[in-house]
Amino acid sequence: MSRTMTMLPRAILKNLLVMVSAVVLLQACGGHGGGGSTPPAVPVITASPGYFDNVSTTGGANVFSDVSNTIPLAIADLQGMVYGNKFTLVSVTNNLAYYATITSLSGINYTADVVIYKDNIPYENTTLSGTLTAGVSIAGTFANSGTAYGHGSFRLDYSLANTPTVTDVSRIVRDNTTPIVRWRNIPAAATAYSTLQIQSTGVLLNGVAAGSGIFVGCFINGTISPVSSTALYQVSMTLTFCSTAAVNGTYTGTATSRQQTTADDRLIVTVTSGTYSMNGEFE
């Protein structure tokens, strides 16, 4: 009898220690006794990078040219560049650009928030949903609430210009130190800017706009660098001395080259300051 009485406090003490440990563990795991656990990090969306165009001539965009969505507009010259969680679409003929940020990507299905620029100034914000199939195509449909250029759909093919995928600034060098002339934008994009120099070090120089448009008189200084294992380049430039002072500032975006007649004889550039867009094709 006396031996049982001596062991009883130890058993009780052991049980109490087990209960205390459970409470502490529960609090550490986000139970009622303490703060919640750290939420999981939001996954980084990285879409398959590349340059997309209407190489099959069955793509492009079908939108509208009026806010009441009654006048159809077929855009055959649409081009696109996908990098990270962003992609841009540009039509030189219409001086039209779409800057999309992918908000979700599951398999080949994506949704995106889009800022549309017409004649280099913001036109409308809308959303897109569609498919992005690596090495094949990108397609999307704008939200039904969109108007004109933001109402309709598009589809582009993975461009043949993605091969070879080894980008190098030497492929697009043009400046006054070589026999090659500067890059000059094709006439349909005259409202953007007229000349662009690219040095072998990747330095952008002295892009001076002529004609009409908000970028008249702008001087450009910046850099262009290849994105590894893609046909794309990252672009950063600063605009100064613009006749329209509001457009001065820093612009970032992407570029790529393609073949019209000879290798790399066209350069596509889409950059934005977040307020204005400079977009076009150079030859």
C-alpha positions in Angstrom: 0.0 0.0 0.0 2.7 2.5 0.9 4.6 1.8 -2.4 1.5 2.6 -4.6 1.0 5.9 -2.7 4.7 6.9 -3.4 4.4 6.3 -7.1 1.1 8.2 -7.7 2.6 11.8 -7.6 5.1 10.8 -10.2 2.5 9.5 -12.6 0.4 12.7 -12.2 3.5 14.8 -12.7 4.3 12.9 -15.9 0.8 13.4 -17.3 1.0 17.1 -16.5 4.2 17.5 -18.4 2.7 15.8 -21.4 -0.3 18.1 -21.4 1.9 21.2 -21.1 4.1 20.1 -24.0 1.0 19.6 -26.2 -0.3 23.1 -25.4 3.1 24.6 -26.3 3.2 22.6 -29.5 -0.3 23.7 -30.4 0.6 27.4 -29.9 3.7 27.1 -32.0 1.6 25.5 -34.9 -0.9 28.4 -34.9 -3.4 27.2 -32.4 -5.7 29.4 -30.4 -2.9 30.2 -27.9 -0.6 32.1 -30.4 -0.4 33.9 -33.8 -1.1 32.1 -37.0 1.5 30.3 -39.1 3.4 32.2 -41.9 1.3 32.1 -45.1 3.0 30.3 -48.0 4.8 32.5 -50.5 2.9 33.5 -53.6 4.4 31.4 -56.5 6.3 33.4 -59.2 4.6 33.1 -62.5 7.1 32.5 -65.3 5.6 31.9 -68.7 7.4 30.3 -71.7 9.4 33.2 -73.2 9.6 34.0 -76.9 8.6 36.1 -79.9 5.2 35.5 -81.5 3.9 36.7 -84.8 1.3 36.0 -87.5 3.6 33.7 -89.5 0.7 31.5 -90.5 -1.3 34.6 -91.7 -4.4 33.1 -90.0 -3.9 34.9 -86.7 -3.6 38.5 -85.6 -6.4 40.2 -83.8 -10.1 40.9 -84.4 -11.3 43.9 -82.4 -13.3 47.1 -83.1 -12.3 50.6 -84.1 -15.1 52.4 -82.2 -16.2 52.6 -78.6 -19.7 51.2 -79.4 -18.1 48.0 -80.8 -19.9 48.2 -84.2 -17.0 48.6 -86.7 -14.8 45.5 -86.9 -11.0 45.9 -87.2 -8.8 43.0 -88.3 -5.2 43.5 -87.2 -2.9 41.3 -89.4 0.4 42.8 -88.3 0.1 42.0 -84.6 3.3 40.8 -83.0 4.0 39.7 -79.4 6.8 39.1 -76.9 6.5 37.0 -73.7 8.9 37.2 -70.9 8.5 36.3 -67.2 5.0 37.2 -66.1 4.5 39.8 -68.8 3.8 39.9 -72.5 3.4 42.7 -75.0 1.4 42.9 -78.2 2.0 45.6 -80.8 0.5 46.7 -84.1 2.7 49.1 -86.1 0.0 49.9 -88.6 -2.4 51.0 -85.9 0.3 52.4 -83.5 -1.3 50.2 -80.9 0.2 48.3 -78.0 -1.0 46.0 -75.3 1.0 45.5 -72.0 -0.2 42.4 -70.2 0.7 41.1 -66.7 -0.2 37.5 -66.2 -2.2 37.0 -63.0 -2.6 33.2 -63.2 -1.1 30.4 -65.2 -2.3 26.8 -65.0 -1.0 24.5 -67.6 -1.5 26.4 -70.8 -4.4 28.5 -69.5 -3.7 32.1 -68.3 -5.5 35.3 -67.2 -3.9 38.7 -67.4 -4.5 42.4 -66.6 -3.9 44.6 -69.6 -3.1 48.2 -70.3 -3.9 49.3 -73.9 -2.0 52.2 -75.5 -3.2 53.9 -78.7 -0.9 56.5 -80.3 1.4 56.0 -77.3 -1.0 57.2 -74.6 -3.3 55.1 -72.3 -6.5 54.0 -74.0 -8.1 51.5 -71.6 -7.5 48.9 -68.9 -9.0 45.5 -69.4 -8.4 41.8 -68.8 -7.5 38.8 -70.9 -8.0 35.1 -70.6 -6.6 32.5 -73.0 -3.9 29.9 -73.7 -0.2 30.0 -74.0 1.3 26.9 -75.5 5.1 26.8 -75.3 6.7 26.8 -78.7 3.4 26.8 -80.5 1.0 29.8 -80.0 -0.5 32.4 -77.7 -4.2 33.4 -77.9 -6.7 35.3 -75.8 -10.1 36.9 -75.5 -10.6 40.4 -73.9 -13.2 40.9 -71.2 -16.7 41.7 -72.6 -16.6 45.0 -70.8 -13.8 46.3 -73.1 -14.4 48.7 -75.9 -12.9 49.0 -79.4 -9.3 47.8 -79.2 -10.0 46.1 -75.9 -13.0 44.1 -77.2 -12.4 41.0 -79.2 -9.7 38.3 -79.4 -6.2 37.6 -80.8 -4.0 34.6 -81.7 -0.3 34.5 -82.7 2.1 31.8 -83.6 5.5 31.0 -82.1 7.7 32.8 -84.6 10.4 31.2 -86.8 12.6 34.1 -85.6 13.0 32.3 -82.3 15.6 30.0 -84.1 18.4 30.4 -83.4 17.6 31.4 -79.8 21.2 32.6 -79.1 20.7 36.4 -78.9 23.7 38.7 -79.0 23.9 42.5 -79.3 26.2 42.1 -82.2 23.3 40.9 -84.3 21.5 44.3 -83.9 24.4 46.8 -83.8 23.8 49.9 -85.8 25.4 53.3 -85.2 27.5 56.0 -86.8 30.8 54.2 -86.1 30.0 51.5 -88.7 29.1 51.6 -92.4 25.6 50.5 -91.3 23.0 53.3 -90.9 21.1 53.8 -87.7 17.9 51.9 -87.1 15.0 53.9 -88.5 11.4 53.3 -87.7 9.2 52.3 -90.6 6.8 55.1 -91.8 3.7 53.8 -90.1 5.3 54.3 -86.7 6.4 57.9 -87.3 4.5 59.1 -84.2 6.9 57.1 -82.0 10.5 58.0 -82.9 12.6 58.1 -86.1 16.2 56.8 -85.3 17.9 54.6 -82.8 21.6 53.7 -82.4 22.8 50.5 -80.8 26.5 50.1 -80.0 28.4 46.8 -79.6 28.4 47.3 -75.8 24.6 47.4 -75.7 24.4 51.1 -75.3 21.4 52.9 -76.8 22.1 56.4 -78.1 20.6 59.5 -79.7 17.2 58.4 -80.8 15.7 61.6 -82.0 12.0 61.8 -82.9 10.8 63.8 -86.0 7.5 64.5 -87.6 4.5 64.5 -85.3 3.6 62.8 -82.0 4.3 63.1 -78.3 8.0 62.0 -78.6 9.1 64.8 -80.9 12.6 66.0 -80.0 13.3 63.3 -77.5 16.9 62.2 -76.9 17.4 58.5 -75.9 20.1 57.0 -73.7 19.9 53.5 -72.3 20.9 49.9 -72.6 19.8 46.7 -74.4 20.9 43.3 -73.3 20.1 39.7 -74.4 17.8 37.4 -72.4 19.7 34.1 -72.2 18.3 31.2 -74.3 15.6 33.3 -76.0 15.2 35.6 -79.0 14.5 38.5 -76.7 16.4 41.5 -75.4 15.6 43.6 -72.3 15.5 47.3 -72.9 15.9 50.3 -70.5 16.1 53.9 -71.7 15.8 57.4 -70.4 14.2 60.2 -72.5 15.2 63.8 -72.1 14.6 67.1 -73.9 11.3 65.9 -75.2 9.1 68.7 -76.7 6.3 67.3 -74.6 7.9 67.5 -71.2 5.6 65.0 -69.5 7.0 62.1 -71.5 10.5 62.6 -70.2 11.6 59.7 -67.9 12.6 56.1 -67.8 11.1 53.4 -70.0 11.6 49.6 -69.8 10.5 46.7 -71.9 11.5 44.2 -74.5 12.8 43.9 -78.0 13.5 41.3 -80.6 14.8 41.1 -84.2 13.4 39.3 -87.2 14.0 38.8 -90.9 12.2 40.8 -93.5 14.7 40.3 -96.4 18.0 39.5 -94.6 18.7 38.2 -91.2 18.0 40.6 -88.3 16.9 43.5 -90.7 13.9 44.4 -88.5 13.9 45.4 -84.8 10.7 45.4 -82.8 10.7 47.5 -79.6 8.0 47.9 -76.9 8.8 50.0 -73.8 6.7 51.9 -71.3 7.1 54.4 -68.6 4.0 53.2 -66.9 2.2 56.3 -68.3 3.3 56.3 -71.9 4.3 53.7 -74.4 7.0 53.8 -77.1 6.5 51.0 -79.5 7.4 50.3 -83.1 9.4 48.4 -85.7 12.7 49.6 -87.1 14.6 48.8 -90.3 
